[in-house]
Amino acid sequence: MFTGIVQGTASVITTVIKNQFMQLTLELPQKHCDNLQTGASIAVNGTCLTITAFTANQVKFDLIMETLKVTNLGELKPGDSVNFERAARIGDEIGGHMLSGHIHGQASIINIEQPEDNRIIWFEAEPDLMKYILPKGFVALNGCSLTIGDVKENRFNVYLIPETLTVTTFGASSAGDKINLEIDSQTQAVVDTVERYMQQHSS
């Protein structure tokens, strides 16, 4: 379980790519390395990954075919930065919204606006995901719990404050970047229930 409150960025050290499989090594900030354990979960760009090995502040993960297909992790190169969040524990404050770390697809950054003390990022997503993107609803983008601003056809935007730009990779994002998207589970449940109801009563 994750909260969508990204704890910082980690550096990609190595990516060992095999046939539909990748071993990923990240370097975490030292202050976030307490009680690391093999088998524990960390959200990397919002994707729930399991620690397979670690030494000091370097952590290794195995990424399988489905993860590489659905997320942006297969595009990572040494030197890149990723957002990370260690799994929440019972009793932790939930500052964002409940996330599973299971990515539904990717959204592309199509435009970035920069008013003073703000950054407005516009995304484009597939229609099957856009039905769950509602104004003032929640969405997780590269693991960040964010409130949706405007929604127009297959596009939507979010407003980012300076703190978010400092702590996450969004401060260095640019148009064309592919961003992992996890839709809000409660929104998905409501939309799917309404869709089923409408189908049953239209036939």
Secondary structure by P-SEA (a helix, b strand, c coil): cccccccbbbbbcbbbbcccbbbbbbbcccccccccccccccccccbbbbbccccccbbbbbbcaaaaaccccccccccbbbbbbccccccccccccccccccccccccccccccccbbbbbbbbcccccccccccbbbbccccccccccccccbbbbbbcaaaaaacccccccccbbbbbbccaaaaaaaaaaaaaaaaaac
